[in-house]
Amino acid sequence: MRVFSAIAVQGVVEPLIPAFEKAHGCTLDVTWATAPLLLKRLQAGKTADALILNRATTDTLLATGGIVAGSDVVIASSATAIAVKAGAPKPDISTPEALKRALLEARAISYTDPAAGGASGIYFAKLLERLGIADAINAKTRFPPPSGYAGMFLPTGEADLAVQQVPELLHVPGVEIVGPLPGDLHMVTVFVAGIPSDSAQPVLATALIESLRTPEAKALFRAKGLEPG
């Protein structure tokens, strides 16, 4: 069964795959990417049997008939946060002004390239404009590769701060979460599982979605920095 999934939930879905495959006698072929990149693939004619995307992308597909109406199920939500290398001093980001200072004082930062379509990258790029520091920060920004993790530059010392959704930050060994974006800058992304209208395996896709809502799956979501739906 072909699955298109947002990378933010990879740390949860991937460990659940072996048990699901064994229970259902199947093999899952999962493509991990940002939700907008996956949407582009679907719009270009690629097919999948099950989808795990953010709410905005799911709604786009629902509006065009790309997802079976009523099959969309919220499975989790995730906050965008700041991380540092494990053991490094954690800057004060408790207020918007404190966050602004921390970003300006960092030697280099990393966040998802907005051109790649990731929700956190698009939001953070707009946030930098809102704070009036876009030019200063982007001059010292390292973008991860498409569908990559901003935290990858922390253990190597190539960046002091990384900005991405909590589960994506935690996916990289050797990083620690400082905290979510403060105050009214706080941003949460909702993830939704659904069945494409042209799915060749709708029954199996339904079973996969159900497997992401079990008590065991919900516990794993929490352990990986997501709030289960």
N, C-alpha and C positions, 0 to 999 in steps of 0.2 A: 504494500500500500504506500502510495506517495503522499508525503506530508510536507507542507510548506509551513515553517514556523519562525516566528520572530526570535532573534538570538537572546533576548532578555530572559526567556524562560528555558533556555537550553540546559542550564544547570539543574533544573527540576525534571524536565521531560526526558532528557537523555538517560538518567539512571533508571527511569521507569520502563524504558523500552524493552530490555531483555525479558522481564516478567510478562509483559503484555504479549510479546511475540510467542513466548512459550505457551501462554494460556490460550492463545487464539490460532496457533499454528501458522503464523504469518511472518513476513519480514517487512519492517518499516524502512522506507527510503526517505530520509528526512533532509530537506534543504533548509539550512539556517541562514537567515539574512535579516536585514531591517524590513519592517512591514512594507514601506513604500517600494523597496526594490522587488519584493515578492509580488506586489500588486502590478508592477510593470511587467513582470514575467507572465502573469496571468493575462494581462491585457494584450500581450504579444502572442498569445496562443498556447502558452505552456499550461499543463493541466496538473491537478493534484486531487487527491481523494479526501483530504482533510486539511483544514487550515487553522493556524493559531496566530492571530494577528492583533494589532492594537484596535481599540474601539473605532477610531476615525476611519481606518482602512476597511474594517468590517462594514461600517455603515455605507461606505462608498460602494462596496460590492453588493450590499443588500439593495441599494437604490437602483442598481443596474441589473438586478436579477442574477448576479454572479454567485450568490449564496442562497441556499434553500431557506425560505422565510420560516422563522421560528426555530431554526436549528442553531442559532447563535447563542452561546452560553458564556457568561463571564466566568473565567477561571481564576483570575488573580489581578492584583494591582501592585504597582511599584512606584516608589518615590525616586526622583533624581537627587543625587547626593554628591558630596566631595570626598575624595579619598587621598591618602598619602602612602608612602612606602611604610611597611610595617616597622615600628620602632622610631619613626621620624616624629619630630614635634608636630602637634596638631594645632593649626592656626585657629584663631577665633573667627567663627563664621556665624555667630549667634544673631547678628542683625544684618540687614542689607549693607550698611556702611562698613561693618566689620568684614563682610565677605568681599566687598570692593577693595578694601585695603589688602586683604590676604591675596587676592588675585594679582594686584599690582606689585606686591612684594615678591611673589614667586618668580624664580628664575625662568621657568617654563611650565606650561600647563598642557593638558591634553583633553580634548573632548571630541565627540563624533562629528565628522565633517558634515555640515548641513546638506551638502550636495548629495550625500549618500542617503538622505531621507530619514535618518533615525530621529525619533521624537525628541529625545533629550538634546541632540545636537542642534536641531532646528530651534527648540525653545531657548537653549543657552545662547545661541548666536543673537537672538532677539533680545535676550536679557542683557548681554554686553552692550548692545546699542542703548537699551533703556538706562543702564548705569553710566553711559557716556564714556566707556573705556574700551570700546570694540577695537579701535586701531592699536592701542597699546597692548592689549592681550593677544590679538591675532598675530601680532609681530613676533610673538614668542610661543606660538601654539604648535604642537605636534598632533596631527590627525592620524588616528589608526587607519589601517587599510579598511576598505569596505567590509562591513559585517565583522569588524574587529573590535578589540576591547581597548578603551582609553587607558585602563590601568596597566597595560603592558609596558608603558614607559616609566612607571614608578620604580620597580625593582632595579632597573638599569641606571637610574639617575638621570634619565633624559628629560624627565618632567618632575616637578615638585608636587603638583596637584593634578588630579584627574576628575573629570566630571562626566557622570553617566548614571544610568539607573542602577540601583543598589545591587541587584543580582548580577549584572554585567561586571560591576566593580569586584564583587566577591568571587567571580569566576577566575580571577587572576591570583595565583598564589603570591604571598608576600606583600599584600596591601591591606590597609586598615581604613575603615570608614570613619570620617570625621563627623559627618552628620548630613542631614538633608538641607536643601536650600532653605534659608530662613524666612520667617514671616510671610508676607504676601508674595514672595518669590517662589514659594513651595509649589512643586509640580508633580502630579501623580498621573501615571499612564495605566489605563485599564486594558487587560488582555482578554481576548475573546476567542473561543474555539467555535468553528462552524463547518458546515458541509457544503462544498461547492455544488452548484446546480448540475454540473457535468461529472460529478464523482462516479467512478466505476465501482466503488466499494462503500456505499452509504451505510450499510449495516455495520461494517467493521469500523467505519469512521465514528458512528454513534457510540460504539463500545469504547473507542479510544477516548472520546470526550468524557464518557462516564468514568473512565479510569483516572482522569485528572481531577475528579471531584470526590474521590474516596478519602476517608480519614488519613490514610497513609500519605496520599498525595498532598493533602492540605498541610500535614505536618512538615513535609519536605519543602513545600512552598515557603512556609514560615522560616524554616532553617536557612533557606537561600535568600532571605531578605524580601520576600513578597508577602502580601496579604491575600490569602485565598478568597475566592469569590463565594 
